[in-house]
Amino acid sequence: MLDEITDCAVSGWLQDVFLKDEEYQKLGEEEKKAAVECYRRLPEEYHNVVEQLMDCHNSCCGKLIDLAYKQGMIDCAQLLKELKIK
């Protein structure tokens, strides 16, 4: 059940947070520029390899965010339990 709750939160609430964060937006723009420059400089036969690398990297980052968020929820629940807050 925790997985379903956090999946909803990660895909919904956090996306809203990311979209409103100026630093995140700036980093996203820098990433786009770097990707365009990378593809421009690389021979076309390497494009698929770079895309596979980026897909793997993005999956790892997504999993990291998911794990960190879930652990934060677990830690928060544990803290509330220890403080006897219901």
Rosetta constraint file for C-alpha pairs under 8 A:
AtomPair CA 1 CA 5 HARMONIC 6.38 0.50
AtomPair CA 2 CA 6 HARMONIC 6.02 0.50
AtomPair CA 2 CA 70 HARMONIC 7.78 0.50
AtomPair CA 3 CA 7 HARMONIC 5.86 0.50
AtomPair CA 3 CA 70 HARMONIC 7.87 0.50
AtomPair CA 4 CA 8 HARMONIC 6.27 0.50
AtomPair CA 5 CA 9 HARMONIC 6.28 0.50
AtomPair CA 6 CA 10 HARMONIC 5.79 0.50
AtomPair CA 6 CA 66 HARMONIC 7.59 0.50
AtomPair CA 6 CA 69 HARMONIC 7.33 0.50
AtomPair CA 6 CA 70 HARMONIC 6.31 0.50
AtomPair CA 7 CA 11 HARMONIC 6.02 0.50
AtomPair CA 7 CA 66 HARMONIC 7.64 0.50
AtomPair CA 8 CA 12 HARMONIC 5.81 0.50
AtomPair CA 8 CA 13 HARMONIC 7.79 0.50
AtomPair CA 9 CA 13 HARMONIC 5.08 0.50
AtomPair CA 9 CA 14 HARMONIC 6.46 0.50
AtomPair CA 10 CA 14 HARMONIC 5.11 0.50
AtomPair CA 10 CA 15 HARMONIC 6.88 0.50
AtomPair CA 10 CA 66 HARMONIC 6.75 0.50
AtomPair CA 10 CA 69 HARMONIC 7.50 0.50
AtomPair CA 11 CA 15 HARMONIC 5.87 0.50
AtomPair CA 12 CA 16 HARMONIC 6.47 0.50
AtomPair CA 13 CA 17 HARMONIC 6.44 0.50
AtomPair CA 14 CA 18 HARMONIC 6.09 0.50
AtomPair CA 15 CA 19 HARMONIC 6.11 0.50
AtomPair CA 16 CA 20 HARMONIC 6.36 0.50
AtomPair CA 17 CA 21 HARMONIC 6.23 0.50
AtomPair CA 18 CA 24 HARMONIC 6.30 0.50
AtomPair CA 18 CA 25 HARMONIC 7.55 0.50
AtomPair CA 19 CA 24 HARMONIC 7.60 0.50
AtomPair CA 19 CA 25 HARMONIC 6.87 0.50
AtomPair CA 20 CA 25 HARMONIC 7.85 0.50
AtomPair CA 21 CA 25 HARMONIC 6.28 0.50
AtomPair CA 22 CA 26 HARMONIC 6.11 0.50
AtomPair CA 23 CA 27 HARMONIC 6.16 0.50
AtomPair CA 24 CA 28 HARMONIC 6.12 0.50
AtomPair CA 25 CA 29 HARMONIC 6.33 0.50
AtomPair CA 26 CA 30 HARMONIC 6.28 0.50
AtomPair CA 27 CA 31 HARMONIC 6.08 0.50
AtomPair CA 28 CA 32 HARMONIC 6.26 0.50
AtomPair CA 29 CA 33 HARMONIC 6.29 0.50
AtomPair CA 30 CA 34 HARMONIC 6.15 0.50
AtomPair CA 31 CA 35 HARMONIC 6.11 0.50
AtomPair CA 32 CA 36 HARMONIC 6.21 0.50
AtomPair CA 33 CA 37 HARMONIC 6.20 0.50
AtomPair CA 34 CA 38 HARMONIC 6.00 0.50
AtomPair CA 35 CA 39 HARMONIC 6.17 0.50
AtomPair CA 36 CA 40 HARMONIC 6.04 0.50
AtomPair CA 37 CA 41 HARMONIC 6.17 0.50
AtomPair CA 38 CA 42 HARMONIC 6.11 0.50
AtomPair CA 39 CA 43 HARMONIC 7.65 0.50
AtomPair CA 39 CA 44 HARMONIC 7.62 0.50
AtomPair CA 39 CA 47 HARMONIC 6.53 0.50
AtomPair CA 42 CA 46 HARMONIC 6.45 0.50
AtomPair CA 42 CA 47 HARMONIC 7.15 0.50
AtomPair CA 43 CA 47 HARMONIC 7.24 0.50
AtomPair CA 46 CA 50 HARMONIC 6.35 0.50
AtomPair CA 47 CA 51 HARMONIC 6.16 0.50
AtomPair CA 48 CA 52 HARMONIC 6.14 0.50
AtomPair CA 49 CA 53 HARMONIC 6.25 0.50
AtomPair CA 50 CA 54 HARMONIC 6.13 0.50
AtomPair CA 51 CA 55 HARMONIC 6.02 0.50
AtomPair CA 52 CA 56 HARMONIC 6.16 0.50
AtomPair CA 53 CA 57 HARMONIC 6.11 0.50
AtomPair CA 54 CA 58 HARMONIC 5.95 0.50
AtomPair CA 55 CA 59 HARMONIC 6.12 0.50
AtomPair CA 56 CA 60 HARMONIC 6.23 0.50
AtomPair CA 57 CA 61 HARMONIC 6.18 0.50
AtomPair CA 58 CA 62 HARMONIC 5.99 0.50
AtomPair CA 59 CA 63 HARMONIC 6.13 0.50
AtomPair CA 60 CA 64 HARMONIC 6.13 0.50
AtomPair CA 61 CA 65 HARMONIC 6.23 0.50
AtomPair CA 62 CA 66 HARMONIC 6.18 0.50
AtomPair CA 63 CA 67 HARMONIC 6.06 0.50
AtomPair CA 64 CA 68 HARMONIC 6.02 0.50
AtomPair CA 65 CA 69 HARMONIC 6.03 0.50
AtomPair CA 66 CA 70 HARMONIC 6.16 0.50
AtomPair CA 67 CA 71 HARMONIC 6.03 0.50
AtomPair CA 68 CA 72 HARMONIC 6.08 0.50
AtomPair CA 69 CA 73 HARMONIC 6.31 0.50
AtomPair CA 70 CA 74 HARMONIC 6.25 0.50
AtomPair CA 71 CA 75 HARMONIC 6.00 0.50
AtomPair CA 72 CA 76 HARMONIC 6.03 0.50
AtomPair CA 73 CA 77 HARMONIC 6.14 0.50
AtomPair CA 74 CA 78 HARMONIC 6.11 0.50
AtomPair CA 75 CA 79 HARMONIC 6.08 0.50
AtomPair CA 76 CA 80 HARMONIC 6.18 0.50
AtomPair CA 77 CA 81 HARMONIC 6.09 0.50
AtomPair CA 78 CA 82 HARMONIC 6.12 0.50
AtomPair CA 79 CA 83 HARMONIC 6.12 0.50
AtomPair CA 80 CA 84 HARMONIC 5.96 0.50
AtomPair CA 80 CA 85 HARMONIC 5.14 0.50
AtomPair CA 80 CA 86 HARMONIC 7.10 0.50
AtomPair CA 81 CA 85 HARMONIC 6.12 0.50
AtomPair CA 81 CA 86 HARMONIC 7.36 0.50
